[in-house]
Amino acid sequence: MPTSRADSTTKMRFAMIGCGRMGRHHSEKMIEDGRGEVVALFDAESSMAERLKNDLWSSAWVARTFDELLSREGIDAAIICTPTAEHYPQSKSCLSRGWHLLCEKPLASNREQILELMRLADEATSKGQAFTLGYQRRYTSLFRTLRREVLSGKWGAVRAIISNNVEYWQSTIGGTWRDDPGQNPGGYVTDAGSHKLDALFYVTGLKPVEVFARNQKWGSHVEIVTSVSALLTDDVTMTMGFIGNAQYLSEDLQIYCERADLMLRHDELWIDEGGRRARLAADEPDSNPVSGLLDMVLKGEPDRSPPSSALPVFDMTQAILASGRSGFPERLA
C-alpha cells in the first residue's frame, strides 16, 4: 500500500531512477521544497548515480541494478528520468511496489503503452497512490495564468494560435540517446517539443484534428526542424515552428481570441484588447512537478499533469511525423 505521511517533520523518501540532467533538476527542486529526500539512486551508468550522491544526497544508497532497487524497503515514491523506452516497464514496476510516482515525459514509446499506463493510473488513484507526469509548464505561474484567462471565457472563443519555439538543442545531443531514433523517435519535436504541445492543450482545452508538417534532420539522426500547420477542435487553426538548431532559446506563443489577443513573449504575458497592449500579471502560484507530487500525497491536491495528458501529445506528434514522411495532411481519429 502507498505510504501516507501526514507528519510534517518526516520527509517522504524517494528513489531517483536516472541521475542525469533531469535527475539533478528534480533533486534540486526537492531540496528547495524541503518535504522530500532521495534515499536511493539508480542509473544504468553507475558513475552518474555516484556523482549525484556525492553532490546532493550523501546518505543515499546506490543500487547496482533496477531489480535491486525494486527490492529495497523504506521507499515511498520514485521519480523516473530515464530514456523514453524505459518509462513503461519502470513505471509498471514502481506502481506494483506501491510507490507514488513522477515520470518524466514522454510517458511511453507507443500508444498501447500509454493507454495501459493510463489504466494503471486509474487503479493507482483508487488505492490512494499518486501517479503524475512531468509536464513542467502546467505548474508555472505563466502558463497557469494564461490558462485561467483563456478558459475564463471573458475574451471570447479562441480563433487561431501561433507558436514559435527555438533552441540550440542539436548542439547538446551528439552521442546521447536523444540523437538515437530508436530511443527518441521524432527528435526535437518529440523531446523538448512535447512540452510545447502539452502547454497548448493545457492552456486552451483544444485537441488536434488534422496536421500537415515538414521535418528536417540537418545532419543529425533525428528530426531537428519541424514546421506544422494544424486544425484543432472548434475549427481553430494553429501554426507551430520547432527550430532545434537555433543560436538561442526562446518561446513565443500568441493566442487570438474574439475580444483580445493573449501573448507569451520572453517569459512575459501580454494582452492586446482593442489595439491597446499591456502587461498581464502572472499571478497564479508557481510550482514544479516534484512539489506537485508532494502536494498530491501530503495535502490531497488534484493532479495537474495526469498520465492521460500524454495521449493527445503522442497522437499529435505521430501525425506530425507521418505527415512529414508522406508529404500529405494527416487526419487524427
ChimeraX attribute file (.defattr): number of C-alpha atoms within 10 A of each C-alpha:
attribute: neighborCount
match mode: 1-to-1
recipient: residues
	/A:1	13
	/A:2	18
	/A:3	18
	/A:4	14
	/A:5	16
	/A:6	12
	/A:7	9
	/A:8	9
	/A:9	8
	/A:10	11
	/A:11	15
	/A:12	24
	/A:13	20
	/A:14	24
	/A:15	28
	/A:16	29
	/A:17	23
	/A:18	22
	/A:19	28
	/A:20	16
	/A:21	12
	/A:22	15
	/A:23	22
	/A:24	21
	/A:25	13
	/A:26	21
	/A:27	23
	/A:28	14
	/A:29	16
	/A:30	20
	/A:31	14
	/A:32	11
	/A:33	15
	/A:34	12
	/A:35	18
	/A:36	21
	/A:37	21
	/A:38	25
	/A:39	20
	/A:40	23
	/A:41	28
	/A:42	25
	/A:43	22
	/A:44	15
	/A:45	12
	/A:46	16
	/A:47	13
	/A:48	19
	/A:49	28
	/A:50	20
	/A:51	15
	/A:52	21
	/A:53	21
	/A:54	12
	/A:55	10
	/A:56	15
	/A:57	19
	/A:58	13
	/A:59	12
	/A:60	20
	/A:61	18
	/A:62	21
	/A:63	22
	/A:64	15
	/A:65	12
	/A:66	15
	/A:67	11
	/A:68	11
	/A:69	20
	/A:70	16
	/A:71	11
	/A:72	13
	/A:73	8
	/A:74	13
	/A:75	22
	/A:76	22
	/A:77	28
	/A:78	24
	/A:79	30
	/A:80	28
	/A:81	25
	/A:82	23
	/A:83	17
	/A:84	23
	/A:85	16
	/A:86	15
	/A:87	23
	/A:88	18
	/A:89	12
	/A:90	19
	/A:91	23
	/A:92	14
	/A:93	15
	/A:94	19
	/A:95	22
	/A:96	13
	/A:97	18
	/A:98	19
	/A:99	25
	/A:100	28
	/A:101	25
	/A:102	26
	/A:103	25
	/A:104	22
	/A:105	23
	/A:106	26
	/A:107	29
	/A:108	26
	/A:109	19
	/A:110	16
	/A:111	15
	/A:112	10
	/A:113	15
	/A:114	22
	/A:115	16
	/A:116	13
	/A:117	23
	/A:118	20
	/A:119	13
	/A:120	18
	/A:121	22
	/A:122	16
	/A:123	13
	/A:124	21
	/A:125	12
	/A:126	10
	/A:127	12
	/A:128	17
	/A:129	22
	/A:130	26
	/A:131	28
	/A:132	25
	/A:133	26
	/A:134	28
	/A:135	25
	/A:136	20
	/A:137	22
	/A:138	23
	/A:139	21
	/A:140	16
	/A:141	18
	/A:142	21
	/A:143	22
	/A:144	20
	/A:145	19
	/A:146	25
	/A:147	20
	/A:148	13
	/A:149	17
	/A:150	22
	/A:151	16
	/A:152	11
	/A:153	13
	/A:154	12
	/A:155	17
	/A:156	14
	/A:157	18
	/A:158	23
	/A:159	15
	/A:160	18
	/A:161	23
	/A:162	16
	/A:163	20
	/A:164	16
	/A:165	19
	/A:166	19
	/A:167	19
	/A:168	16
	/A:169	21
	/A:170	23
	/A:171	12
	/A:172	11
	/A:173	16
	/A:174	13
	/A:175	8
	/A:176	9
	/A:177	14
	/A:178	24
	/A:179	22
	/A:180	17
	/A:181	14
	/A:182	14
	/A:183	16
	/A:184	22
	/A:185	21
	/A:186	25
	/A:187	29
	/A:188	26
	/A:189	28
	/A:190	25
	/A:191	17
	/A:192	17
	/A:193	22
	/A:194	19
	/A:195	19
	/A:196	23
	/A:197	21
	/A:198	23
	/A:199	20
	/A:200	21
	/A:201	17
	/A:202	22
	/A:203	20
	/A:204	18
	/A:205	12
	/A:206	16
	/A:207	20
	/A:208	22
	/A:209	20
	/A:210	20
	/A:211	26
	/A:212	22
	/A:213	24
	/A:214	19
	/A:215	23
	/A:216	16
	/A:217	17
	/A:218	13
	/A:219	9
	/A:220	16
	/A:221	17
	/A:222	24
	/A:223	26
	/A:224	25
	/A:225	21
	/A:226	23
	/A:227	18
	/A:228	18
	/A:229	17
	/A:230	22
	/A:231	19
	/A:232	17
	/A:233	12
	/A:234	12
	/A:235	13
	/A:236	18
	/A:237	18
	/A:238	20
	/A:239	17
	/A:240	20
	/A:241	19
	/A:242	24
	/A:243	25
	/A:244	27
	/A:245	19
	/A:246	17
	/A:247	12
	/A:248	10
	/A:249	14
	/A:250	15
	/A:251	15
	/A:252	17
	/A:253	19
	/A:254	19
	/A:255	22
	/A:256	22
	/A:257	19
	/A:258	14
	/A:259	15
	/A:260	21
	/A:261	22
	/A:262	25
	/A:263	23
	/A:264	19
	/A:265	13
	/A:266	11
	/A:267	12
	/A:268	13
	/A:269	20
	/A:270	18
	/A:271	21
	/A:272	16
	/A:273	14
	/A:274	9
	/A:275	9
	/A:276	8
	/A:277	13
	/A:278	11
	/A:279	12
	/A:280	18
	/A:281	14
	/A:282	18
	/A:283	11
	/A:284	16
	/A:285	11
	/A:286	15
	/A:287	16
	/A:288	19
	/A:289	26
	/A:290	26
	/A:291	19
	/A:292	24
	/A:293	27
	/A:294	22
	/A:295	15
	/A:296	20
	/A:297	24
	/A:298	17
	/A:299	13
	/A:300	12
	/A:301	12
	/A:302	13
	/A:303	17
	/A:304	19
	/A:305	23
	/A:306	18
	/A:307	27
	/A:308	18
	/A:309	19
	/A:310	24
	/A:311	19
	/A:312	17
	/A:313	25
	/A:314	22
	/A:315	17
	/A:316	24
	/A:317	20
	/A:318	20
	/A:319	22
	/A:320	27
	/A:321	24
	/A:322	19
	/A:323	21
	/A:324	21
	/A:325	12
	/A:326	12
	/A:327	13
	/A:328	13
	/A:329	17
	/A:330	21
	/A:331	15
	/A:332	14
	/A:333	7
